[in-house]
């Protein structure tokens, strides 16, 4: 029997090396992608090489005791993924021997690597959700990837801000060995959105799961070893805490259900209740003792611009107006007051961050890794370095770019994601929220609620809604599992779960599916894939695999939606405009259904008879000249499979979970109930309509209706994040 490997986090077996501290597997020096749970099983086997590790012990190690999961299927899936990464064979194993129905044994010799080379990287120990630690415990040091590297930047040419990049799109920073990250919080759930006090002695943050808008409370902590102190006690959704110039108050944004973003403040030292100080003002920061910088809704639309004013809002002026539809959500003024970094959304979600002049003379240029989703940014105290939380295809990590001349450079790596940037006033460190988010697909039916997806992140398509994901009899569920490493998008693979047996299998193995819909007869699937430029293309495939997938059109097309007759409706790009098209089951050429462009939010899904489609908050009739029917305000509407029920989802602004979904039984021969002229704007407005069910959406994000309201699928997200202080040298 070999000695336990617990005390030696770096191990070698065959052609592989493992660093247990940073959850990294390498083969001949090349890093191998391995998701969280397969790696946890590998670590458990390597801790006891030559010994049997039971399936029961794996279950207890990987899942909390109060988690409802199909453990047998999930363990099998994770072990298969581990074997695939190692090139191992269950029949003739080199590394992992199976003891049927009992457990596994690691059979290869394991070599301990006691001395780290100068190029090795140390890792971060995270507190998992079932390993809750007291927030009162003093912070301990955790070792992780170093964050040291070369010079990078942006060149400014007056009056416009123009970025000149290195010929290579980005670089990895030179990694210093054993660079220390100091853990600041030790929560079992989430600590996000950190910000330093002006003197650097305190850190404020939100204890909540999301890095954008989140349920949770404002906390403050005296550095380095003070206990976190809770300042708010309410159920409001919050974002973007910021200290006042004298450090006595913390401003934060509260999002209201009627699409309002308002600024509140709470005293740092207690003794006062939170108060609203400025309506229609989000992510407020002070530019000096009298002036503020904030985002606001422009007019009556959802368009959000960046503005500055005095604290009482006099002298208000625009700093940045996004082109087209856009929302400038956060901003960071440079130390000299001349430039602003912003993070913004467009119709595709988070866009790259942007740097622009504070005087509003130009819209500036994008900054950070090219094309990456960017949610946070910050400046060094001398204004010579910009920092970003950005996702360039491998999750959110910290990047930097020297100013005024340089290229983006990645500073953090690994299986965790890092979002949020608070640069210390002395410029010696930054604080970020590091951790992970895992989504799982669940089903609700006569047997209650249970998890369907196995290891890794999984989802049903859509942000709040999916299209048809059930077979006609409700016994099969289709969902997407995340495949890492695609530089263009977070690509997914289409899977099907048999809800009776609990077995799952890939429907289109190796195909990166972006969106899909199942035909009403359960025999076909329409799906989109993204090309190398991130553009969607639409195909249809038989689910029995008797023939290969067939592309519907060579044009850019997405949002597939079947009618009850089996016609496929979709949105197609034509001469730079979005139009709705339709193709019958036995037809080759699509036909145009919309005489006018539908816009970026103009088509989501088709009604059962194909008479109307969902367009944002309205139902648009196919018949020319018919006015749209108002659906609701901040909510979404969708028909269930079979067209017998209409589902209305009421949610909280900016947060994808929460709220209620109400199922309305439709009268025979009708596709809509009687809707008030202003639409359904709250669950109370639906009273008096033929309500079949009310579904509490707590902890549920994307929702997928089944054949009737007693069957539905949804996505549940597990988040664990803590704040870490990263030295900058």
C-alpha positions in Angstrom: 0.0 0.0 0.0 1.3 3.4 -0.9 1.7 6.2 1.6 -1.1 8.8 1.8 -0.5 11.7 -0.5 -2.5 14.3 1.5 0.6 16.2 2.7 2.1 16.5 -0.8 -0.3 18.6 -3.0 1.9 18.1 -6.1 1.9 14.6 -7.4 3.0 12.7 -10.6 1.6 9.5 -12.1 2.4 8.2 -15.6 2.6 11.2 -17.9 0.4 13.4 -15.7 1.1 15.9 -12.9 -1.5 17.2 -10.5 -1.5 20.2 -8.2 -4.2 19.6 -5.6 -4.1 23.2 -4.3 -5.1 24.9 -7.5 -7.1 21.9 -9.0 -4.8 21.7 -12.0 -4.1 18.6 -14.1 -1.3 18.6 -16.7 -0.1 16.0 -19.3 3.5 16.4 -20.5 3.2 20.0 -19.1 0.0 20.9 -21.0 -2.9 21.9 -18.9 -6.0 19.6 -19.3 -9.5 20.9 -18.9 -11.2 19.0 -16.1 -14.4 20.2 -14.4 -14.8 20.5 -10.6 -16.4 17.2 -9.6 -14.2 14.9 -11.8 -11.2 16.7 -10.2 -12.6 16.2 -6.7 -12.9 12.5 -7.4 -9.3 12.4 -8.7 -8.1 14.2 -5.6 -10.0 11.7 -3.3 -8.3 8.8 -5.2 -4.9 10.3 -5.0 -5.2 11.0 -1.3 -5.5 7.2 -0.8 -3.6 5.5 -3.7 -4.0 1.8 -3.7 -7.0 1.9 -1.4 -10.7 1.5 -2.2 -12.6 4.8 -2.2 -16.3 3.9 -1.8 -19.1 5.5 -3.8 -20.7 6.5 -0.5 -17.6 8.4 0.6 -17.5 10.2 -2.8 -21.2 11.2 -2.4 -20.5 12.6 1.1 -17.4 14.5 -0.2 -19.0 16.0 -3.2 -22.6 16.9 -2.1 -24.1 18.3 1.0 -26.3 15.9 2.9 -29.4 18.1 2.2 -28.8 18.1 -1.6 -31.3 16.1 -3.7 -29.3 14.7 -6.6 -29.3 11.5 -8.6 -25.9 10.5 -7.0 -25.5 7.2 -8.9 -25.8 8.9 -12.3 -23.8 12.0 -11.2 -20.9 9.9 -9.9 -20.9 7.7 -13.0 -20.8 10.8 -15.2 -18.0 12.4 -13.2 -15.9 9.3 -13.3 -16.4 8.9 -17.0 -15.3 12.5 -17.6 -12.2 11.8 -15.4 -11.3 8.7 -17.4 -11.8 10.6 -20.6 -9.3 13.2 -19.4 -6.8 10.6 -18.4 -7.3 8.5 -21.6 -8.2 5.6 -19.3 -10.3 2.5 -20.0 -12.7 1.0 -17.5 -12.2 -2.5 -19.0 -8.4 -2.4 -19.0 -7.6 0.5 -16.6 -4.1 2.1 -16.2 -5.2 4.4 -13.4 -8.7 3.9 -12.0 -10.0 0.4 -11.2 -13.8 0.0 -10.7 -15.2 -2.2 -8.0 -18.8 -2.7 -9.3 -21.5 -1.0 -7.1 -18.9 -0.4 -4.4 -16.2 2.1 -5.3 -12.9 2.9 -7.1 -9.2 2.4 -6.5 -6.2 4.3 -8.0 -3.8 1.5 -9.2 -0.9 3.4 -10.7 2.2 4.4 -8.8 2.0 8.0 -7.4 5.2 10.1 -7.1 5.3 12.9 -4.6 6.8 16.2 -5.8 8.2 17.8 -2.7 10.1 20.8 -4.1 8.3 23.4 -6.3 10.0 24.8 -9.3 10.2 28.5 -9.9 7.5 28.1 -12.6 5.0 26.2 -10.4 1.8 27.9 -9.2 0.2 27.7 -5.8 -3.5 27.7 -5.3 -6.6 28.9 -3.5 -8.6 27.0 -1.0 -12.3 27.8 -1.2 -14.9 27.2 1.5 -17.5 25.0 -0.1 -21.2 25.6 0.5 -21.5 22.7 3.0 -18.3 23.7 4.9 -19.6 26.9 6.4 -17.1 28.9 8.4 -17.9 31.6 11.0 -17.5 35.1 9.6 -16.0 36.1 13.0 -12.9 33.9 12.4 -9.8 35.9 11.6 -8.7 35.7 8.0 -6.0 33.2 7.1 -3.6 33.3 4.3 -4.4 31.4 1.2 -1.9 30.7 -1.6 -2.9 31.3 -5.2 -1.6 32.3 -8.6 0.8 35.3 -8.6 -0.2 38.4 -10.4 3.0 40.0 -11.6 3.8 40.9 -15.2 5.0 43.3 -17.9 3.9 46.8 -18.8 0.7 47.3 -20.8 -1.5 50.3 -21.7 -3.5 52.7 -23.8 -2.3 55.7 -25.9 -4.5 58.8 -25.7 -4.7 61.2 -28.7 -6.7 64.4 -28.1 -9.5 65.0 -28.4 -10.5 61.4 -28.8 -9.3 58.5 -26.7 -7.7 55.9 -29.1 -6.3 52.6 -28.0 -3.3 51.1 -29.6 -2.8 47.4 -28.9 0.1 45.1 -29.2 -0.1 42.8 -32.3 -1.0 39.9 -30.0 -4.5 40.4 -28.5 -3.3 39.7 -24.9 -0.6 38.2 -22.8 -0.2 36.2 -19.7 1.6 37.9 -16.9 4.8 36.4 -15.6 3.7 34.3 -12.7 5.6 34.7 -9.5 6.0 31.5 -7.4 4.0 31.3 -4.1 2.4 34.8 -4.4 0.0 35.2 -1.4 -3.6 36.0 -1.6 -5.1 36.9 1.8 -8.7 35.8 2.4 -10.7 38.6 3.8 -14.1 37.0 4.3 -15.0 33.4 5.1 -18.7 33.0 4.2 -20.4 29.8 3.0 -22.5 31.7 0.5 -21.2 34.8 -1.3 -19.3 38.1 -0.7 -19.3 40.3 -3.8 -18.7 43.9 -5.1 -15.9 45.1 -2.8 -14.9 48.7 -2.4 -12.2 50.4 -0.2 -12.8 53.3 2.1 -10.9 56.5 1.1 -8.2 55.8 3.7 -8.0 52.1 2.8 -8.7 51.0 6.4 -12.1 49.4 5.6 -13.7 47.3 2.9 -17.5 47.4 2.1 -19.2 44.7 0.2 -22.5 42.9 -0.4 -23.1 39.5 1.2 -25.1 38.0 -1.7 -24.7 35.5 -4.5 -24.6 37.7 -7.6 -21.9 40.1 -8.9 -24.4 42.4 -10.6 -27.8 43.0 -8.9 -28.2 40.6 -5.9 -30.4 39.9 -2.9 -28.2 40.5 0.2 -27.0 43.0 2.7 -24.4 45.7 2.9 -21.5 44.8 5.2 -18.4 46.7 6.3 -15.1 45.3 7.7 -12.2 47.0 9.3 -8.9 45.6 7.8 -7.1 43.4 8.4 -8.8 41.4 11.1 -12.1 43.1 12.0 -15.3 41.2 12.1 -17.8 41.9 9.2 -20.6 44.2 10.4 -24.0 44.1 8.8 -25.4 47.6 8.0 -28.7 46.8 6.2 -31.6 44.5 7.1 -34.1 44.4 4.3 -35.2 42.4 1.3 -34.2 44.9 -1.4 -32.0 43.9 -4.4 -28.8 45.8 -4.3 -25.6 46.6 -6.2 -22.5 48.9 -6.3 -21.7 50.0 -2.8 -19.4 53.1 -2.6 -17.9 55.1 0.2 -18.6 58.9 0.6 -15.4 61.1 0.4 -15.2 61.4 4.2 -15.8 57.6 4.7 -18.9 58.1 6.9 -21.5 56.8 4.5 -21.9 54.0 2.0 -24.1 54.6 -1.0 -25.6 51.7 -2.9 -28.1 51.1 -5.6 -31.6 49.6 -4.9 -33.4 48.2 -7.9 -37.2 48.5 -7.8 -39.8 46.3 -9.5 -41.0 49.1 -11.8 -37.6 49.3 -13.6 -36.2 51.9 -11.2 -32.6 52.3 -10.1 -32.3 54.5 -7.0 -29.4 55.4 -4.7 -29.6 54.9 -1.0 -27.1 55.6 1.8 -26.4 54.0 5.2 -24.1 55.3 8.0 -20.9 53.3 8.3 -20.8 53.5 12.2 -24.5 52.7 12.7 -27.0 54.8 14.5 -29.1 55.5 11.5 -31.4 53.8 9.0 -30.8 53.6 5.3 -32.3 56.5 3.3 -33.0 57.1 -0.3 -31.0 60.1 -1.5 -31.4 60.1 -5.3 -34.0 58.5 -7.6 -33.0 57.2 -11.0 -29.3 57.0 -10.1 -27.3 53.8 -10.2 -23.7 52.9 -9.2 -23.2 56.4 -7.7 -19.7 57.4 -6.8 -18.3 60.8 -5.7 -15.8 62.6 -8.0 -15.1 65.1 -5.2 -16.9 66.3 -2.0 -19.7 68.0 -4.0 -20.0 66.1 -7.3 -21.1 62.7 -8.2 -20.9 60.3 -11.2 -23.9 57.9 -11.8 -25.9 56.0 -14.3 -29.5 56.9 -15.1 -32.4 55.7 -17.3 -32.7 58.1 -20.2 -36.3 59.2 -20.8 -39.0 56.5 -20.7 -36.9 53.7 -22.2 -34.6 51.2 -20.7 -31.6 53.0 -22.2 -29.1 53.9 -19.5 -26.6 56.7 -19.9 -23.7 58.0 -17.7 -24.1 61.4 -16.1 -22.5 63.8 -13.6 -23.9 66.4 -11.3 -23.7 68.0 -7.9 -24.9 65.8 -5.1 -28.3 67.6 -5.2 -28.4 66.9 -8.9 -28.0 70.5 -10.1 -25.8 71.0 -13.1 -26.5 67.5 -14.4 -24.9 66.6 -17.8 -24.3 63.5 -19.9 -20.9 62.0 -19.9 -21.6 59.0 -22.1 -24.6 57.9 -24.3 -24.3 54.3 -25.5 -25.0 53.8 -29.2 -28.3 52.0 -30.1 -29.7 50.2 -27.1 -27.2 50.1 -24.2 -26.9 50.4 -20.5 -23.8 52.0 -18.9 -24.0 50.3 -15.5 -20.8 51.2 -13.6 -18.1 53.8 -13.9 -14.7 54.6 -12.4 -13.1 58.1 -12.7 -9.3 58.3 -13.3 -7.2 59.8 -10.5 -6.6 63.0 -12.5 -10.3 63.3 -13.2 -9.9 63.4 -17.0 -11.0 59.9 -18.0 -13.7 57.4 -17.1 -13.7 53.6 -17.3 -17.2 52.1 -17.7 -18.8 48.6 -17.9 -21.8 48.4 -20.1 -24.4 46.0 -21.5 -25.7 45.8 -25.1 -28.3 43.4 -26.6 -25.8 40.5 -26.4 -25.2 41.0 -22.7 -22.0 42.4 -21.1 -19.8 44.2 -23.6 -16.1 45.0 -23.3 -15.2 47.8 -20.9 -14.7 51.3 -22.3 -12.4 54.2 -21.5 -13.6 57.7 -22.5 -13.0 61.4 -21.6 -14.9 62.7 -18.6 -15.9 65.9 -20.5 -18.1 63.7 -22.8 -16.4 65.0 -26.0 -16.1 61.5 -27.5 -17.4 58.0 -26.8 -13.8 56.7 -26.4 -12.7 53.2 -27.2 -13.0 49.7 -25.7 -10.3 48.6 -23.3 -9.1 45.3 -21.8 -9.1 42.0 -23.6 -10.6 42.4 -27.1 -14.2 41.3 -27.4 -14.4 40.0 -23.8 -17.3 40.5 -21.4 -16.2 43.0 -18.8 -18.1 43.7 -15.6 -15.7 45.7 -13.4 -12.7 48.0 -13.8 -10.5 50.2 -11.8 -7.4 52.5 -11.8 -4.1 52.4 -10.0 -3.6 55.5 -7.8 -1.1 57.0 -10.2 -3.5 56.5 -13.2 -0.9 54.5 -15.1 -2.7 51.1 -14.9 -6.2 49.9 -15.6 -7.6 46.7 -14.1 -10.5 44.7 -15.4 -12.7 41.7 -14.5 -13.3 40.2 -17.9 -14.3 36.9 -19.5 -12.3 36.3 -22.7 -13.7 32.7 -23.1 -12.4 30.9 -20.0 -14.4 32.6 -17.2 -14.0 35.9 -15.4 -10.4 36.7 -14.4 -8.4 39.8 -13.5 -6.6 41.6 -16.3 -4.5 44.8 -16.4 -3.5 47.2 -19.1 -0.8 49.9 -18.7 -1.8 53.5 -19.5 -1.2 55.2 -21.9 0.4 52.4 -23.9 0.1 48.7 -23.6 -1.7 45.5 -24.3 -4.2 43.6 -22.0 -2.5 41.1 -19.8 -4.2 38.3 -17.8 -3.2 38.2 -14.1 -5.3 35.4 -12.6 -6.1 31.9 -13.8 -7.6 28.7 -12.7 -10.9 27.1 -12.0 -12.3 29.9 -9.9 -13.6 33.1 -11.3 -12.7 36.6 -10.1 -15.2 39.5 -10.3 -15.0 42.9 -8.7 -12.0 45.2 -8.4 -11.2 47.4 -5.5 -7.7 48.9 -5.8 -6.2 49.9 -2.5 -5.4 53.6 -2.1 -1.7 52.9 -1.8 -1.8 50.8 -5.0 -0.1 47.8 -3.3 -3.0 45.4 -3.7 -6.5 44.9 -5.0 -9.5 43.0 -3.6 -11.7 40.8 -5.7 -14.5 38.2 -5.2 -13.2 34.8 -6.1 -15.2 31.6 -6.2 -17.4 29.6 -8.5 -21.0 29.4 -9.8 -22.6 26.1 -10.9 -26.0 25.8 -12.5 -28.0 22.6 -12.4 -31.2 21.6 -14.2 -34.1 20.4 -12.0 -37.5 19.0 -12.7 -40.8 19.3 -10.8 -43.4 16.6 -11.4 -45.6 14.2 -9.4 -42.4 12.9 -7.6 -41.6 16.4 -6.3 -38.4 18.4 -7.1 -35.2 16.6 -8.1 -32.0 17.4 -9.9 -31.8 16.0 -13.5 -28.4 17.2 -14.7 -25.2 15.4 -13.5 -21.7 16.9 -13.1 -20.9 20.4 -14.2 -22.9 23.4 -15.2 -26.2 22.7 -17.1 -29.1 24.8 -18.2 -32.3 25.0 -20.3 -32.0 27.7 -22.9 -33.0 31.3 -22.5 -32.5 33.9 -19.8 -35.8 33.7 -18.0 -37.6 31.4 -20.4 -36.9 28.4 -22.5 -38.8 27.1 -25.5 -40.1 23.5 -25.6 -37.7 21.2 -23.6 -40.0 18.3 -22.8 -41.1 15.4 -25.0 -44.9 15.4 -25.7 -45.6 12.9 -22.9 -43.4 14.8 -20.4 -41.1 11.8 -19.8 -38.0 13.2 -21.5 -36.3 16.5 -20.8 -33.7 18.2 -23.0 -31.1 20.5 -21.6 -27.6 21.9 -22.3 -24.4 21.1 -20.5 -21.5 23.5 -20.5 -18.4 22.8 -22.5 -15.4 24.9 -21.5 -12.7 26.4 -23.6 -14.6 27.9 -26.5 -13.0 31.3 -27.1 -16.1 32.6 -29.0 -18.9 31.7 -26.6 -19.7 29.6 -23.6 -20.6 26.6 -25.8 -23.0 23.8 -24.7 -23.9 20.3 -25.7 -27.5 19.1 -26.0 -28.4 16.3 -23.7 -31.6 14.3 -23.0 -32.7 12.9 -19.7 -35.2 10.0 -19.3 -37.1 11.1 -16.3 -38.3 7.5 -15.4 -35.0 5.8 -15.5 -32.8 8.8 -14.6 -30.4 8.1 -17.5 -29.0 10.9 -19.6 -27.3 10.9 -23.0 -25.9 13.4 -25.5 -28.3 14.1 -28.4 -25.8 15.8 -30.7 -22.4 14.7 -29.5 -19.7 17.2 -30.1 -22.0 19.9 -31.4 -21.9 23.2 -29.6 -25.5 24.2 -29.3 -26.5 27.8 -28.5 -30.3 27.5 -28.4 -32.9 24.9 -29.4 -36.6 23.9 -29.6 -38.2 20.5 -29.7 -40.9 19.9 -32.3 -44.4 19.2 -31.0 -44.3 15.5 -32.2 -41.1 15.0 -30.3 -39.2 13.8 -33.4 -37.1 16.8 -34.4 -34.9 19.4 -32.8 -34.2 22.8 -34.2 -30.9 24.3 -32.9 -28.4 27.1 -33.5 -24.7 26.9 -33.5 -22.2 29.8 -33.5 -19.6 30.3 -36.2 -16.1 31.6 -35.6 -17.4 35.2 -35.4 -20.1 34.4 -32.9 -23.0 34.6 -35.4 -25.8 32.0 -35.0 -26.8 29.6 -37.7 -30.0 27.4 -37.7 -30.3 23.7 -38.4 -32.8 20.9 -37.8 -32.0 17.3 -36.9 -34.1 14.1 -36.4 -33.9 12.9 -32.8 -33.7 9.2 -34.0 -30.4 10.0 -35.8 -31.7 8.4 -39.1 -30.4 11.3 -41.1 -27.8 14.1 -40.5 -28.7 17.6 -39.4 -29.8 19.9 -42.2 -29.1 23.6 -42.2 -32.3 25.7 -42.7 -30.6 28.7 -44.2 -27.1 29.9 -44.8 -28.0 33.4 -43.4 -27.6 34.4 -39.8 -30.6 33.0 -38.0 -31.6 32.2 -34.4 -34.5 31.8 -31.9 -36.1 28.7 -33.3 -39.7 28.1 -32.3 -42.1 25.4 -33.5 -45.9 25.9 -33.9 -48.3 23.0 -33.1 -48.5 22.3 -36.8 -44.7 21.6 -36.9 -43.8 24.8 -38.8 -40.5 26.3 -37.7 -40.4 30.0 -37.0 -37.2 31.9 -36.5 -35.5 35.3 -36.7 -33.2 35.8 -39.7 -30.8 38.7 -40.5 -31.6 40.2 -43.9 -29.8 43.3 -45.2 -28.8 44.2 -41.7 -32.4 43.9 -40.4 -34.1 41.2 -38.3 -37.1 39.6 -39.9 -39.4 36.7 -38.9 -39.4 33.6 -41.2 -41.2 30.4 -41.3 -40.5 27.0 -43.0 -42.9 24.0 -43.0 -41.9 20.4 -42.1 -41.7 19.4 -45.7 -40.6 22.7 -47.2 -37.1 23.7 -48.3 -37.4 27.4 -48.7 -38.3 29.7 -45.8 -40.9 32.4 -46.3 -41.0 35.8 -44.7 -43.7 36.3 -42.1 -43.0 39.9 -41.0 -43.4 42.8 -43.5 -41.4 45.0 -41.2 -38.1 44.5 -39.2 -38.7 43.1 -35.7 -35.7 44.6 -34.0 -33.3 43.0 -31.7 -36.0 42.1 -29.1 -38.8 41.8 -31.6 -39.1 38.0 -31.7 -38.8 35.4 -29.0 -41.2 32.5 -29.7 -44.3 31.7 -31.8 -47.9 31.0 -30.5 -49.3 27.5 -30.8 -51.3 28.3 -34.0 -48.6 30.5 -35.4 -50.9 33.6 -35.3 -48.7 35.8 -33.1 -45.3 35.9 -31.5 -43.8 37.1 -28.3 -41.9 40.3 -28.7 -40.4 41.6 -25.4 -43.5 42.7 -23.4 -46.1 42.3 -26.2 -47.8 39.7 -28.3 -47.4 40.7 -32.0 -50.1 39.5 -34.4 -48.9 38.0 -37.7 -51.8 39.5 -39.6 -50.6 42.8 -41.1 -52.1 45.9 -39.5 -53.2 44.2 -36.3 -52.0 46.2 -33.3 -49.9 44.3 -30.7 -51.4 43.1 -27.5 -49.7 44.4 -24.4 -48.4 41.5 -22.3 -46.9 43.0 -19.2 -44.3 45.4 -17.8 -41.2 43.8 -16.2 -42.2 40.3 -16.9 -42.2 37.6 -19.6 -44.9 35.6 -21.3 -44.8 32.1 -23.0 -47.1 29.4 -24.1 -46.7 25.9 -22.7 -46.4 22.8 -25.0 -49.7 22.0 -26.5 -50.9 25.6 -26.3 -53.4 25.0 -23.4 -51.7 27.3 -20.9 -50.1 30.7 -21.0 -47.4 31.4 -18.4 -46.6 34.9 -17.1 -43.3 35.3 -15.2 -43.1 38.3 -12.8 -39.6 38.9 -11.6 -37.4 41.5 -9.8 -35.5 43.9 -12.1 -31.9 43.0 -12.8 -32.0 39.6 -10.9 -32.8 36.5 -12.8 -34.2 34.5 -9.9 -37.2 35.3 -7.7 -40.7 36.4 -8.3 -43.6 34.3 -9.4 -44.7 32.4 -12.5 -48.5 32.2 -13.0 -50.1 29.6 -15.3 -53.3 30.7 -17.0 -55.6 28.1 -18.5 -56.7 29.3 -22.0 -60.3 29.1 -23.2 -60.8 26.5 -26.0 -59.8 27.9 -29.4 -58.1 31.0 -27.9 -54.4 31.8 -27.6 -54.7 34.6 -25.1 -56.9 35.4 -22.1 -58.6 38.7 -21.6 -55.6 41.1 -21.0 -56.1 44.6 -19.6 -55.0 47.4 -22.1 -52.0 48.1 -19.9 -51.1 44.4 -19.6 -50.4 42.3 -16.5 -48.0 44.4 -14.4 -48.2 42.4 -11.2 -49.5 39.1 -9.9 -52.6 41.0 -8.6 -53.5 42.0 -12.1 -54.0 38.3 -13.0 -56.7 37.8 -10.3 -60.0 37.0 -11.9 -58.4 35.3 -14.9 -58.5 31.5 -15.1 -55.3 30.9 -13.0 -54.3 27.2 -13.0 -51.2 27.5 -10.8 -48.8 29.9 -9.1 -45.2 28.8 -9.0 -42.8 30.4 -6.5 -39.6 31.2 -8.3 -37.3 31.5 -5.3 -33.9 30.1 -6.2 -35.1 29.4 -9.7 -33.7 31.2 -12.8 -34.7 30.0 -16.3 -38.1 28.3 -16.3 -39.4 25.7 -18.8 -43.1 24.7 -18.8 -44.1 21.1 -19.4 -47.3 19.6 -20.8 -49.3 21.1 -17.9 -48.5 23.3 -14.8 -47.7 20.2 -12.7 -44.6 19.5 -14.7 -41.8 22.0 -15.3 -38.1 22.4 -15.4 -35.9 25.1 -14.0 -32.3 26.1 -13.4 -30.9 26.4 -9.9 -27.6 28.1 -9.3 -25.1 27.4 -6.5 -22.7 30.2 -5.7 -19.8 30.4 -3.3 -17.6 33.4 -3.3 -15.3 35.2 -0.8 -13.1 38.3 -0.9 -9.4 38.0 -1.4 -6.6 40.6 -1.3 -4.1 40.2 -4.1 -0.6 41.8 -3.7 0.4 44.0 -6.7 4.2 44.3 -7.0 
